């Protein structure tokens, strides 16, 4: 378990994206990536590397800021979870992927059972409700 300094939350999420070999799942109900070029670049570079990047947002509220992304965007009703993972790393926290000065926490899951529980939560509670957003 590791709680990340709030100023390092985005760089921690970027490291999950940059180290992915197969897939990345990003779950952030509300999105505004203006000002976070490093995050947008990491997402688009992962797509260019052939990584399957899936981005889950709150239905009818989370789309702004995702227009420039090569990721597949999904909408989920009533979404409020924030989690980010690849096949080998996982991060949960309180932060939406919004460029702002809010103080949020980010927690790196580094034990295999913790990562498995988080993925299971996603597969059971979020993914079944997701609908692909048509750009």
C-alpha atoms as a printed R data frame, in Angstrom:
    type eleno elety resid chain resno       x      y       z
1   ATOM     1    CA   UNK     A     1   0.000  0.000   0.000
2   ATOM     2    CA   UNK     A     2   1.239  3.445  -0.818
3   ATOM     3    CA   UNK     A     3  -0.565  6.764  -0.593
4   ATOM     4    CA   UNK     A     4   0.870  9.191  -3.135
5   ATOM     5    CA   UNK     A     5   1.584 12.854  -2.506
6   ATOM     6    CA   UNK     A     6  -1.309 14.863  -4.092
7   ATOM     7    CA   UNK     A     7   1.142 16.687  -6.383
8   ATOM     8    CA   UNK     A     8   2.229 13.320  -7.827
9   ATOM     9    CA   UNK     A     9  -1.209 11.819  -8.507
10  ATOM    10    CA   UNK     A    10  -1.242 12.504 -12.248
11  ATOM    11    CA   UNK     A    11   2.354 11.392 -12.759
12  ATOM    12    CA   UNK     A    12   1.454  8.150 -10.958
13  ATOM    13    CA   UNK     A    13  -1.484  7.576 -13.324
14  ATOM    14    CA   UNK     A    14   0.735  8.467 -16.307
15  ATOM    15    CA   UNK     A    15   3.230  5.817 -15.141
16  ATOM    16    CA   UNK     A    16   0.442  3.210 -15.193
17  ATOM    17    CA   UNK     A    17  -0.346  4.177 -18.795
18  ATOM    18    CA   UNK     A    18   3.299  4.345 -19.908
19  ATOM    19    CA   UNK     A    19   4.191  0.937 -18.452
20  ATOM    20    CA   UNK     A    20   1.178 -0.884 -19.939
21  ATOM    21    CA   UNK     A    21   1.929 -3.748 -22.304
22  ATOM    22    CA   UNK     A    22  -1.608 -4.871 -23.173
23  ATOM    23    CA   UNK     A    23  -4.370 -2.622 -21.852
24  ATOM    24    CA   UNK     A    24  -5.243  0.383 -19.708
25  ATOM    25    CA   UNK     A    25  -8.565  1.075 -18.008
26  ATOM    26    CA   UNK     A    26  -9.232  4.638 -16.850
27  ATOM    27    CA   UNK     A    27 -12.335  5.348 -14.764
28  ATOM    28    CA   UNK     A    28 -13.008  9.005 -13.996
29  ATOM    29    CA   UNK     A    29 -16.607 10.241 -13.876
30  ATOM    30    CA   UNK     A    30 -15.741 13.837 -14.675
31  ATOM    31    CA   UNK     A    31 -13.028 14.883 -17.073
32  ATOM    32    CA   UNK     A    32 -11.262 18.078 -18.065
33  ATOM    33    CA   UNK     A    33  -7.815 17.400 -19.460
34  ATOM    34    CA   UNK     A    34  -7.061 20.983 -20.535
35  ATOM    35    CA   UNK     A    35  -3.645 21.700 -19.045
36  ATOM    36    CA   UNK     A    36  -2.658 18.051 -18.684
37  ATOM    37    CA   UNK     A    37  -0.900 17.566 -21.982
38  ATOM    38    CA   UNK     A    38   1.330 14.893 -20.427
39  ATOM    39    CA   UNK     A    39  -1.717 12.798 -19.545
40  ATOM    40    CA   UNK     A    40  -3.335 13.235 -22.981
41  ATOM    41    CA   UNK     A    41  -0.022 12.432 -24.658
42  ATOM    42    CA   UNK     A    42   0.430  9.298 -22.524
43  ATOM    43    CA   UNK     A    43  -3.052  8.060 -23.461
44  ATOM    44    CA   UNK     A    44  -2.593  8.745 -27.175
45  ATOM    45    CA   UNK     A    45   0.932  7.307 -27.227
46  ATOM    46    CA   UNK     A    46  -0.352  4.120 -25.580
47  ATOM    47    CA   UNK     A    47  -2.998  3.801 -28.310
48  ATOM    48    CA   UNK     A    48  -0.273  4.298 -30.949
49  ATOM    49    CA   UNK     A    49   1.762  1.516 -29.277
50  ATOM    50    CA   UNK     A    50  -1.186 -0.827 -29.751
51  ATOM    51    CA   UNK     A    51  -2.357 -0.726 -26.149
52  ATOM    52    CA   UNK     A    52  -6.132 -1.076 -25.730
53  ATOM    53    CA   UNK     A    53  -7.128  2.043 -23.770
54  ATOM    54    CA   UNK     A    54 -10.668  2.169 -22.350
55  ATOM    55    CA   UNK     A    55 -11.868  5.352 -20.647
56  ATOM    56    CA   UNK     A    56 -15.049  5.264 -18.541
57  ATOM    57    CA   UNK     A    57 -16.906  8.480 -17.686
58  ATOM    58    CA   UNK     A    58 -20.220  9.441 -16.117
59  ATOM    59    CA   UNK     A    59 -23.106  9.334 -18.601
60  ATOM    60    CA   UNK     A    60 -23.899 12.750 -20.111
61  ATOM    61    CA   UNK     A    61 -21.396 14.525 -17.841
62  ATOM    62    CA   UNK     A    62 -17.913 13.135 -18.374
63  ATOM    63    CA   UNK     A    63 -17.250 13.553 -22.095
64  ATOM    64    CA   UNK     A    64 -15.713 17.080 -22.144
65  ATOM    65    CA   UNK     A    65 -11.951 16.815 -22.456
66  ATOM    66    CA   UNK     A    66 -11.924 13.402 -24.104
67  ATOM    67    CA   UNK     A    67 -12.426 14.602 -27.692
68  ATOM    68    CA   UNK     A    68  -8.717 14.488 -28.575
69  ATOM    69    CA   UNK     A    69  -8.147 11.023 -27.151
70  ATOM    70    CA   UNK     A    70  -7.644  7.899 -29.207
71  ATOM    71    CA   UNK     A    71  -9.062  5.836 -26.346
72  ATOM    72    CA   UNK     A    72 -12.434  4.126 -26.555
73  ATOM    73    CA   UNK     A    73 -14.818  6.165 -24.390
74  ATOM    74    CA   UNK     A    74 -17.635  4.524 -22.434
75  ATOM    75    CA   UNK     A    75 -20.444  6.195 -20.516
76  ATOM    76    CA   UNK     A    76 -21.736  4.739 -17.257
77  ATOM    77    CA   UNK     A    77 -24.830  6.017 -15.423
78  ATOM    78    CA   UNK     A    78 -24.282  7.242 -11.857
79  ATOM    79    CA   UNK     A    79 -20.518  6.598 -12.048
80  ATOM    80    CA   UNK     A    80 -18.504  8.029  -9.165
81  ATOM    81    CA   UNK     A    81 -15.587  5.556  -8.881
82  ATOM    82    CA   UNK     A    82 -12.063  6.658  -9.740
83  ATOM    83    CA   UNK     A    83  -9.656  3.882 -10.662
84  ATOM    84    CA   UNK     A    84  -6.862  3.402 -13.160
85  ATOM    85    CA   UNK     A    85  -5.121  0.152 -14.038
86  ATOM    86    CA   UNK     A    86  -3.167 -1.885 -16.532
87  ATOM    87    CA   UNK     A    87  -2.304 -5.560 -16.530
88  ATOM    88    CA   UNK     A    88   0.434 -4.903 -13.969
89  ATOM    89    CA   UNK     A    89  -0.340 -1.706 -12.004
90  ATOM    90    CA   UNK     A    90  -3.387 -0.239 -10.297
91  ATOM    91    CA   UNK     A    91  -4.252  3.101  -8.697
92  ATOM    92    CA   UNK     A    92  -7.425  4.209  -6.917
93  ATOM    93    CA   UNK     A    93  -8.198  7.574  -5.392
94  ATOM    94    CA   UNK     A    94 -10.520 10.486  -4.879
95  ATOM    95    CA   UNK     A    95  -9.401 12.526  -7.886
96  ATOM    96    CA   UNK     A    96 -11.329 12.958 -11.089
97  ATOM    97    CA   UNK     A    97  -9.169 13.490 -14.161
98  ATOM    98    CA   UNK     A    98  -9.812 17.202 -14.031
99  ATOM    99    CA   UNK     A    99  -7.092 19.805 -14.169
100 ATOM   100    CA   UNK     A   100  -7.664 21.715 -10.941
101 ATOM   101    CA   UNK     A   101  -6.086 22.458  -7.604
102 ATOM   102    CA   UNK     A   102  -8.245 20.184  -5.454
103 ATOM   103    CA   UNK     A   103  -6.489 18.177  -2.785
104 ATOM   104    CA   UNK     A   104  -7.086 14.511  -3.523
105 ATOM   105    CA   UNK     A   105  -5.594 11.217  -2.480
106 ATOM   106    CA   UNK     A   106  -4.215  8.501  -4.709
107 ATOM   107    CA   UNK     A   107  -3.425  5.020  -3.493
108 ATOM   108    CA   UNK     A   108  -1.179  2.600  -5.365
109 ATOM   109    CA   UNK     A   109  -2.293 -1.017  -5.111
110 ATOM   110    CA   UNK     A   110   0.825 -3.126  -5.140
111 ATOM   111    CA   UNK     A   111  -0.266 -6.485  -3.771
112 ATOM   112    CA   UNK     A   112  -1.635 -8.975  -6.314
113 ATOM   113    CA   UNK     A   113  -4.761 -9.667  -4.237
114 ATOM   114    CA   UNK     A   114  -5.515 -5.918  -3.962
115 ATOM   115    CA   UNK     A   115  -5.189 -5.468  -7.728
116 ATOM   116    CA   UNK     A   116  -7.376 -8.539  -8.321
117 ATOM   117    CA   UNK     A   117 -10.098 -7.233  -5.968
118 ATOM   118    CA   UNK     A   118 -10.112 -3.839  -7.685
119 ATOM   119    CA   UNK     A   119 -10.327 -5.425 -11.160
120 ATOM   120    CA   UNK     A   120 -13.133 -7.686  -9.943
121 ATOM   121    CA   UNK     A   121 -15.021 -4.647  -8.619
122 ATOM   122    CA   UNK     A   122 -14.686 -2.987 -12.034
123 ATOM   123    CA   UNK     A   123 -15.753 -6.102 -13.969
124 ATOM   124    CA   UNK     A   124 -18.775 -6.682 -11.727
125 ATOM   125    CA   UNK     A   125 -20.027 -3.152 -11.037
126 ATOM   126    CA   UNK     A   126 -18.909 -0.791 -13.805
127 ATOM   127    CA   UNK     A   127 -18.230 -2.623 -17.047
128 ATOM   128    CA   UNK     A   128 -21.701 -4.236 -17.351
129 ATOM   129    CA   UNK     A   129 -23.341 -0.784 -17.258
130 ATOM   130    CA   UNK     A   130 -20.997  0.829 -19.793
131 ATOM   131    CA   UNK     A   131 -22.147  1.945 -23.226
132 ATOM   132    CA   UNK     A   132 -19.640  2.960 -25.897
133 ATOM   133    CA   UNK     A   133 -19.777  6.674 -26.664
134 ATOM   134    CA   UNK     A   134 -20.108  7.496 -30.345
135 ATOM   135    CA   UNK     A   135 -17.873 10.441 -31.204
